[in-house]
């Protein structure tokens, strides 16, 4: 009997996935490729900030996009492999590619290893510093997969994994740390808090399952109400850190328009999710957050071009 035979016929496909059974579609759904939009603009924000210090070529830009996409693919794919048994028991995730057998474990591992190799190659092609840091980056983004087994701080670990993107975009262009040195740290803090906050939202839907399985999350630790307050605090810190980054990077009015729009979207996101009412969680998680990173990046890009 195949793994597919064990999946209930009534299991619904998760949001942000594509219909179809081609191998390409299965791999795209395996790593939720549309979610790349969350943090890729912050990698490009790092590139924009670096453009005052060094020229940005199309080659560098292409390598940054490749490195980010490959690293995210490796991280998400590894997470799916590590969590395959949990996903098979969770009603929300049991229709994923590994539990249903739409991808085999060897297929999953092959894709993850290829993506990791592409990431390291892209880092090598950028500059020696990026290449030297690439194994550390891979360790951070993959080991996150086990964090929820022992700490509710896993939300911020996930945020830290995505936060690498901003400084990495800067280092890809310049090959050295920023001046002032704290500006890249506050950019990383902004992304850490932003991703950590919306990951708290995402964990709301798995509260009962996580409690049953002995997994850790802010929702398990604090309950829905206080977890939503925590997400608000984290997102408030995100806005403050983005403002501080703009000051350190010398960005101007157009950037702050982008930050203001991003803050408004975050505020709207928090109006969508309430304790006991997760009916609009998908809009808050994907639609709002996907646009936040884009408008902040476009603000920085517009500021650079005017």
CORQUI-V458789 format. One record per residue. N is the residue number from 0. RES is the residue in one small letter. OMEGA is omega in whole degrees, -180 to 180 (NA if undefined). Layout:
BEGIN
n = [N	N]
res = [RES	RES]
omega = [OMEGA	OMEGA]
END
This chain:
BEGIN
n = [0	1	2	3	4	5	6	7	8	9	10	11	12	13	14	15	16	17	18	19	20	21	22	23	24	25	26	27	28	29	30	31	32	33	34	35	36	37	38	39	40	41	42	43	44	45	46	47	48	49	50	51	52	53	54	55	56	57	58	59	60	61	62	63	64	65	66	67	68	69	70	71	72	73	74	75	76	77	78	79	80	81	82	83	84	85	86	87	88	89	90	91	92	93	94	95	96	97	98	99	100	101	102	103	104	105	106	107	108	109	110	111	112	113	114	115	116	117	118	119	120	121	122	123	124	125	126	127	128	129	130	131	132	133	134	135	136	137	138	139	140	141	142	143	144	145	146	147	148	149	150	151	152	153	154	155	156	157	158	159	160	161	162	163	164	165	166	167	168	169	170	171	172	173	174	175	176	177	178	179	180	181	182	183	184	185	186	187	188	189	190	191	192	193	194	195	196	197	198	199	200	201	202	203	204	205	206	207	208	209	210	211	212	213	214	215	216	217	218	219	220	221	222	223	224	225	226	227	228	229	230	231	232	233	234	235	236	237	238	239	240	241	242	243	244	245	246	247	248	249	250	251	252	253	254	255	256	257	258	259	260	261	262	263	264	265	266	267	268	269	270	271	272	273	274	275	276	277	278	279	280	281	282	283	284	285	286	287	288	289	290	291	292	293	294	295	296	297	298	299	300	301	302	303	304	305]
res = [x	x	x	x	x	x	x	x	x	x	x	x	x	x	x	x	x	x	x	x	x	x	x	x	x	x	x	x	x	x	x	x	x	x	x	x	x	x	x	x	x	x	x	x	x	x	x	x	x	x	x	x	x	x	x	x	x	x	x	x	x	x	x	x	x	x	x	x	x	x	x	x	x	x	x	x	x	x	x	x	x	x	x	x	x	x	x	x	x	x	x	x	x	x	x	x	x	x	x	x	x	x	x	x	x	x	x	x	x	x	x	x	x	x	x	x	x	x	x	x	x	x	x	x	x	x	x	x	x	x	x	x	x	x	x	x	x	x	x	x	x	x	x	x	x	x	x	x	x	x	x	x	x	x	x	x	x	x	x	x	x	x	x	x	x	x	x	x	x	x	x	x	x	x	x	x	x	x	x	x	x	x	x	x	x	x	x	x	x	x	x	x	x	x	x	x	x	x	x	x	x	x	x	x	x	x	x	x	x	x	x	x	x	x	x	x	x	x	x	x	x	x	x	x	x	x	x	x	x	x	x	x	x	x	x	x	x	x	x	x	x	x	x	x	x	x	x	x	x	x	x	x	x	x	x	x	x	x	x	x	x	x	x	x	x	x	x	x	x	x	x	x	x	x	x	x	x	x	x	x	x	x	x	x	x	x	x	x	x	x	x	x	x	x	x	x	x	x	x	x	x	x	x	x	x	x]
omega = [-178	178	-179	-179	-178	-177	-180	-179	-177	-179	-178	176	180	176	-179	174	-177	175	179	-177	176	-179	179	180	180	177	178	179	-180	-178	-178	-174	178	-180	176	-178	-177	-171	179	178	178	172	179	174	175	177	180	180	-179	-175	174	-176	-176	180	177	179	176	178	180	-180	179	180	177	179	179	-179	-179	-178	180	180	180	178	-180	-178	-178	179	178	178	179	178	-179	-174	-171	179	177	180	-180	-180	-177	-180	-178	-171	-173	177	179	-168	-180	179	-178	-179	177	166	176	179	176	177	180	-179	-180	-180	-180	-179	177	179	179	179	178	178	-179	178	180	177	178	-179	-179	178	-176	-179	178	179	-180	-178	-174	178	178	179	179	179	-179	-173	179	-178	173	-175	-178	-173	-176	177	-178	180	176	175	-180	179	-180	175	176	178	179	178	177	-177	177	-172	-176	176	-180	177	178	-178	-180	-178	-171	-175	179	-177	-175	170	2	-174	-175	-173	178	177	-180	173	177	178	179	-178	178	-178	180	180	179	180	-179	173	172	175	-177	-178	-179	-175	-178	-174	-177	-179	-178	177	-179	-176	-178	178	-175	173	177	-178	176	-176	-170	-174	-174	-175	-178	177	177	175	178	178	178	179	-180	-179	172	177	177	-178	179	-179	178	176	180	178	178	178	-178	-178	180	179	-174	-168	-177	177	-177	170	177	179	179	177	177	178	179	178	178	178	177	178	-177	175	-177	-173	179	177	180	179	-179	-174	-179	-178	-178	178	-180	-174	-172	-174	-176	-175	177	-179	-179	-177	-178	-177	177	178	-179	175	178	-180	179	179	-179	-174	-177	NA]
END
